[in-house]
Amino acid sequence: MSMTDTSPPPLGPSLSDEELMGQLAAGRQDALGPLHGRYASLVFNLAAQTLDRATAEEIVQDVFVAVWRKAGTFDPARGTFRAWVLRIAHLRVLNELRRRGRRPRVEPDPEGLRLASVPEPGPGPAEEAWCEHRRGIVRAAVAALPPPQRQALSLAFLEDLTHQQIADFLNLPVGTAKTRIRAGLQTLRAHLSPLFAGGLIVLGVVAVMHLRAQALRSDAALRLVTSSDVVPLRMTAAAGIPAETHGNYRGRPGVPLAVLTFSHFAPAPARRAYLAWGEFGGRWVLLGTVHRKEDGSDLLIAEGPHLKSRPRALKVTLEPLGTPHAPNGPPVIVWPNP
């Protein structure tokens, strides 16, 4: 058998929703595709009853990201997948309405397919237009930053990395990383000073960056794991590690993003962390930290220009707390498989 052809057999269309959820919880990320195909339009129609089309599409994305991340919590003994996913969608819609200051009046609805019409006590058309105008200016200012500055700011504010960690991630001197962050903030201040009298409201800009980056990352990751032409690279247990411990890497040539999923990880020893690595161009690159959940699983979305190419090797190692420059600790899972 080929060392690189380790993908599991395709899932049959006859599987029930609950069987697909069992596969998804077990690490078969391709099980999300059929579920998305069966229920995306239903979730969209539910959200579109009370929200605009663009927001309804975001709700669909949020719901299936939640299904993806929380597959292990689904219990078929408590009800069907259909009821479960509609309950998630219903809560997402309610949260969005509350965020907008709207109070929904829920009517009886056994199927959970309707939300009652809601009053609209919020700002009038003129104020809404001004708020949207301001949001557009902020989004445009962030998008217009030079890529090095935008990337450094994202790592600082969205990933909550230290200056040293940003420098390690970007393979830069610490001083250069600090300069890029400072230059990005100065550029934003210059662009937005006419809009925000008294200076830049940095937290507001960071919130916009966070929401936009989260949406873009989740959407790209969701497309990646539901795509039938993406073959996962399966990382298997290293010597001395329980055989059920494993992971999957999904990436696509030319796309600077990869999705890694992990299953059956044991708790990390004190003052140790699981770190995921990829070998690109003869150099090991840190992809991120595996934050083990109670069921031993995790999902990691990695970003960077190196991910546009296929990795030569992958591994997760157990390292001392900190940010090492290379994988030095004992391997936990690896690809290619030994």
Buried (B, 14 or more C-beta within 10 A) or exposed (E): EEEEEBEEEEBEEEBEBBBBBBBBBBBBBBBBBBBBEBBBEBBBBBBBEBBEEEBBBBBBBBBBBBBBBBBBEBEBEEEEBBEBBBEBBBEBBBEBBEEEEBEBEEEEEEEBEBBEEBEEEEEEEEEEEEEEEBEEBBBEBBEEBEEBBBBBBBBBBBEEBEBEBBBBBBEBEBEBBBBBBEBBBEBBBEBBEEEBEEEBEBEBBBEBBBEBBBBEBBBBBBBBBBEEEBBBBBBBBBEEBEEEBBBBBBBBEEBBBBBBBBBBBEEBEEEBBBBBBBBBEEEBBBBBBBEBBEEBBBBBBBBBEBBBBEBBBBBBBBBEEEBBEEBEBEBBBBBBBE
